[in-house]
Amino acid sequence: MKYDFDEVVPRRGTASYKWDSAESPDVLPLWVADMDFRTAPPVVEALRRRVEHGIFGYARVPQAYYDAVTGWFGRRHGWDIRREWIVYTTGVVPALSAVIQALTEPGDRVLVQTPVYNCFFSSIRNNGCEAVESPLIYADGVYSIDFDDLERKAADPTVRLLLLCNPHNPAGRVWSREELRRVGEICLRHDVFVVADEIHCDLVFSGHAFTPFASVAEEFLLHSATCTSPSKAFNLAGLQIANIVCADEEKRRKIDRSINVNEVCDVNPFGIEALQAAYNEGEEWLDALREYLFDNYGVLKDYFDGHFPHLPVLPLEGTYLAWIDCSALNLSSGAIEEMLLEKGKVWINAGGMYGGAGESFIRINLACPRQVLKDGLERLGRGLHSLAAEI
């Protein structure tokens, strides 16, 4: 293997949110969505050159940055983005919040398809709006969109936006072009603006294709804003770099104003350099990473199929986050998380944080060296056996 994803890189004691948040150093974290791999070598080299310069003053975003973004999405996803559509900021969550603030008034309602990324709820709430849940349909171990429910709720004149998670976290679905078309048509009929969180777009596995929502139709492009970042695919979250793509000039002006009002308009020089290196030179590394991640998914699924067949692991089409149905335990997801932490010394995410539709599930981060994952599975096994003995 050209890239050594099996290397265990110690992270404890590095002020890592993932590794240094647990009260006990014995806890293995398989929760928050960042990876335990070093980023692509071209990114490390680009940052090394920038560090060696030794001066870290205010940075401007050069034309080469925009070229890297438009080139990446054109090559990888067949989406032609114009430079003037791009508004840069510090992260996808600040981007989501800025778009909500720009395009709603306090008291407006925002649609979400649950279970869904927990920060959707906080971004809506922090802007004085109300989240309206349209639960996904869960049947035969797979999620699909409830288009009838989505239509009913989009028809509410107080609903202004839909936050679309594509690929979907935590359900692991990569929405098809036809599914996205139906979502877009519903939103157009009811004048609901789509805000697409596509941060996981580069973590899609063989047999599935990512489709940018805005690329499906010209009307969708003009009736949406897309939030992207290399942070998930290249493990760059701490460098705080992201982009909002919005083709509608008036809405983009409002979004840019919101970005500036909230003072998330300045990005650091390391984020600028890292994005360019990732998008210009990181494709080979990313393709190798995706293969490794999907093999990790296979290891986890085989473990659960063999040891806990009553806890189905859902199909993983995209992201590195496994979603596991624990309804057979008849416990809240919070209780399962707490028990696994106490008895197994392993930290996972309780599904309830992703909305009521996630209450019977847990989420496990697979983005780690295989021996770390296997250690985590053994801990999960001990915790689940202990849990079973107590109920």
CORKA-V339974 format. One record per backbone hydrogen bond with DSSP energy under -0.5 kcal/mol. CO is the residue of the C=O (numbers start at 0). NH is the residue of the N-H. E is the energy in kcal/mol with one decimal. If there is no record, write none. Layout:
# CORKA-V339974
co->CO nh->NH e->E
co->CO nh->NH e->E
This chain:
# CORKA-V339974
co->2 nh->4 e->-1.3
co->3 nh->6 e->-0.9
co->6 nh->8 e->-0.7
co->7 nh->9 e->-0.7
co->10 nh->13 e->-1.6
co->10 nh->15 e->-0.5
co->15 nh->19 e->-2.8
co->23 nh->26 e->-1.3
co->26 nh->28 e->-0.6
co->27 nh->29 e->-0.6
co->27 nh->346 e->-2.6
co->29 nh->364 e->-2.1
co->31 nh->33 e->-2.2
co->35 nh->8 e->-0.5
co->39 nh->42 e->-1.3
co->39 nh->43 e->-1.8
co->40 nh->44 e->-2.6
co->41 nh->45 e->-2.1
co->42 nh->46 e->-2.4
co->43 nh->47 e->-2.3
co->44 nh->48 e->-2.3
co->45 nh->49 e->-1.7
co->46 nh->50 e->-2.6
co->47 nh->51 e->-2.5
co->48 nh->52 e->-1.0
co->49 nh->53 e->-0.8
co->50 nh->53 e->-1.0
co->59 nh->61 e->-0.7
co->61 nh->64 e->-1.0
co->61 nh->65 e->-1.1
co->62 nh->66 e->-2.4
co->63 nh->67 e->-1.9
co->64 nh->68 e->-2.1
co->65 nh->69 e->-2.7
co->66 nh->70 e->-2.4
co->67 nh->71 e->-2.2
co->68 nh->72 e->-2.2
co->69 nh->73 e->-1.8
co->70 nh->74 e->-2.6
co->71 nh->75 e->-3.0
co->72 nh->76 e->-1.1
co->72 nh->78 e->-2.3
co->73 nh->77 e->-0.9
co->77 nh->79 e->-0.6
co->78 nh->80 e->-0.9
co->81 nh->84 e->-1.7
co->82 nh->85 e->-1.6
co->84 nh->245 e->-2.3
co->86 nh->243 e->-2.9
co->88 nh->241 e->-2.0
co->90 nh->94 e->-1.7
co->91 nh->95 e->-3.0
co->92 nh->96 e->-2.5
co->93 nh->97 e->-2.4
co->94 nh->98 e->-2.4
co->95 nh->99 e->-2.5
co->96 nh->100 e->-2.5
co->97 nh->101 e->-2.3
co->98 nh->102 e->-1.9
co->99 nh->103 e->-1.0
co->104 nh->107 e->-2.5
co->107 nh->129 e->-2.3
co->108 nh->159 e->-2.6
co->108 nh->160 e->-1.0
co->109 nh->131 e->-2.8
co->110 nh->162 e->-2.7
co->111 nh->113 e->-0.8
co->111 nh->133 e->-3.0
co->113 nh->135 e->-3.2
co->116 nh->119 e->-1.8
co->117 nh->120 e->-0.9
co->117 nh->121 e->-1.1
co->118 nh->122 e->-2.5
co->119 nh->123 e->-2.0
co->120 nh->124 e->-2.7
co->121 nh->125 e->-2.9
co->122 nh->126 e->-0.6
co->123 nh->126 e->-0.8
co->123 nh->128 e->-2.1
co->124 nh->127 e->-2.1
co->127 nh->106 e->-2.8
co->129 nh->109 e->-2.8
co->130 nh->132 e->-0.5
co->131 nh->111 e->-2.4
co->132 nh->134 e->-0.5
co->135 nh->137 e->-0.5
co->136 nh->138 e->-0.6
co->136 nh->143 e->-2.0
co->138 nh->141 e->-1.4
co->140 nh->314 e->-0.6
co->141 nh->138 e->-2.4
co->143 nh->136 e->-2.9
co->144 nh->146 e->-1.4
co->145 nh->149 e->-2.5
co->146 nh->150 e->-2.4
co->147 nh->151 e->-2.2
co->148 nh->152 e->-2.3
co->149 nh->153 e->-2.5
co->150 nh->154 e->-1.6
co->152 nh->155 e->-1.0
co->155 nh->158 e->-2.1
co->157 nh->108 e->-2.8
co->157 nh->159 e->-0.6
co->159 nh->192 e->-2.4
co->160 nh->110 e->-2.9
co->161 nh->163 e->-0.8
co->161 nh->194 e->-3.1
co->162 nh->112 e->-0.6
co->162 nh->164 e->-0.5
co->163 nh->165 e->-0.7
co->163 nh->196 e->-3.1
co->167 nh->169 e->-0.5
co->167 nh->171 e->-2.2
co->168 nh->116 e->-1.4
co->171 nh->316 e->-2.1
co->171 nh->317 e->-1.1
co->172 nh->166 e->-0.5
co->172 nh->167 e->-3.1
co->172 nh->174 e->-0.6
co->175 nh->179 e->-2.5
co->176 nh->180 e->-2.4
co->177 nh->181 e->-2.1
co->178 nh->182 e->-2.1
co->179 nh->183 e->-2.8
co->180 nh->184 e->-2.5
co->181 nh->185 e->-2.0
co->182 nh->186 e->-2.3
co->183 nh->187 e->-2.4
co->184 nh->188 e->-2.2
co->185 nh->189 e->-1.4
co->186 nh->191 e->-2.9
co->187 nh->190 e->-1.1
co->190 nh->192 e->-0.6
co->192 nh->161 e->-2.3
co->193 nh->195 e->-0.6
co->193 nh->224 e->-2.1
co->194 nh->163 e->-2.4
co->194 nh->196 e->-0.6
co->195 nh->197 e->-0.9
co->195 nh->226 e->-3.3
co->196 nh->165 e->-2.3
co->197 nh->200 e->-1.7
co->199 nh->202 e->-2.0
co->202 nh->318 e->-2.7
co->204 nh->207 e->-1.7
co->211 nh->214 e->-1.5
co->212 nh->215 e->-1.6
co->216 nh->220 e->-2.1
co->217 nh->221 e->-2.0
co->218 nh->222 e->-0.5
co->219 nh->222 e->-0.8
co->220 nh->223 e->-0.9
co->220 nh->246 e->-0.7
co->222 nh->193 e->-2.0
co->224 nh->195 e->-2.5
co->225 nh->227 e->-0.5
co->225 nh->244 e->-3.0
co->226 nh->197 e->-2.4
co->227 nh->242 e->-2.8
co->229 nh->233 e->-2.3
co->230 nh->234 e->-0.6
co->230 nh->235 e->-1.6
co->230 nh->236 e->-0.7
co->231 nh->234 e->-0.5
co->235 nh->238 e->-2.2
co->236 nh->239 e->-1.5
co->241 nh->88 e->-2.4
co->242 nh->227 e->-2.7
co->243 nh->86 e->-2.7
co->243 nh->245 e->-0.6
co->244 nh->225 e->-2.6
co->246 nh->248 e->-0.6
co->247 nh->251 e->-2.7
co->248 nh->252 e->-2.2
co->249 nh->253 e->-1.8
co->250 nh->254 e->-2.5
co->251 nh->255 e->-2.9
co->252 nh->256 e->-2.0
co->253 nh->257 e->-2.2
co->254 nh->258 e->-2.6
co->255 nh->259 e->-1.9
co->256 nh->260 e->-2.8
co->257 nh->261 e->-2.2
co->258 nh->263 e->-2.3
co->259 nh->262 e->-1.3
co->263 nh->89 e->-0.6
co->267 nh->271 e->-1.7
co->268 nh->272 e->-2.1
co->269 nh->273 e->-2.7
co->270 nh->274 e->-2.4
co->271 nh->275 e->-1.7
co->272 nh->276 e->-2.3
co->273 nh->277 e->-2.8
co->274 nh->278 e->-2.7
co->275 nh->279 e->-2.2
co->276 nh->280 e->-2.4
co->277 nh->281 e->-1.8
co->281 nh->285 e->-2.3
co->282 nh->286 e->-2.4
co->283 nh->287 e->-1.9
co->284 nh->288 e->-2.5
co->285 nh->289 e->-2.5
co->286 nh->290 e->-1.4
co->287 nh->291 e->-2.0
co->288 nh->292 e->-2.9
co->289 nh->293 e->-2.2
co->290 nh->294 e->-2.0
co->291 nh->295 e->-2.1
co->292 nh->296 e->-2.2
co->293 nh->297 e->-1.9
co->294 nh->298 e->-2.1
co->295 nh->299 e->-2.5
co->296 nh->300 e->-2.9
co->297 nh->301 e->-2.5
co->298 nh->302 e->-2.0
co->299 nh->303 e->-2.4
co->300 nh->304 e->-2.9
co->301 nh->305 e->-2.0
co->302 nh->306 e->-2.6
co->303 nh->307 e->-2.1
co->307 nh->310 e->-2.4
co->309 nh->311 e->-0.5
co->311 nh->313 e->-0.6
co->311 nh->324 e->-2.7
co->314 nh->316 e->-0.7
co->316 nh->204 e->-2.6
co->319 nh->321 e->-0.6
co->319 nh->365 e->-2.9
co->321 nh->363 e->-2.5
co->322 nh->313 e->-2.5
co->323 nh->325 e->-0.7
co->323 nh->361 e->-1.7
co->325 nh->328 e->-2.0
co->326 nh->329 e->-1.4
co->331 nh->335 e->-1.9
co->332 nh->336 e->-2.6
co->333 nh->337 e->-2.3
co->334 nh->338 e->-2.3
co->335 nh->339 e->-2.7
co->336 nh->340 e->-2.1
co->337 nh->341 e->-2.3
co->338 nh->342 e->-3.4
co->338 nh->343 e->-0.6
co->339 nh->343 e->-1.4
co->339 nh->344 e->-0.7
co->339 nh->345 e->-1.4
co->344 nh->27 e->-2.4
co->345 nh->347 e->-0.6
co->346 nh->29 e->-2.8
co->348 nh->362 e->-2.5
co->349 nh->352 e->-1.4
co->350 nh->353 e->-2.0
co->351 nh->354 e->-1.4
co->353 nh->114 e->-0.6
co->353 nh->115 e->-2.3
co->354 nh->357 e->-2.2
co->355 nh->358 e->-1.5
co->357 nh->360 e->-1.9
co->358 nh->332 e->-1.0
co->359 nh->325 e->-2.9
co->360 nh->350 e->-2.5
co->361 nh->323 e->-2.6
co->362 nh->348 e->-2.3
co->363 nh->321 e->-2.8
co->363 nh->365 e->-0.6
co->365 nh->367 e->-2.2
co->366 nh->35 e->-2.4
co->368 nh->371 e->-0.7
co->368 nh->372 e->-2.2
co->369 nh->373 e->-2.8
co->370 nh->374 e->-1.9
co->371 nh->375 e->-2.5
co->372 nh->376 e->-2.5
co->373 nh->377 e->-2.1
co->374 nh->378 e->-2.1
co->375 nh->379 e->-2.7
co->376 nh->380 e->-2.7
co->377 nh->381 e->-2.4
co->378 nh->382 e->-2.7
co->379 nh->383 e->-3.0
co->380 nh->384 e->-2.5
co->381 nh->385 e->-2.4
co->382 nh->386 e->-2.5
co->383 nh->387 e->-2.6
co->384 nh->388 e->-1.7
co->385 nh->389 e->-0.8
co->386 nh->389 e->-1.0
co->386 nh->390 e->-0.8
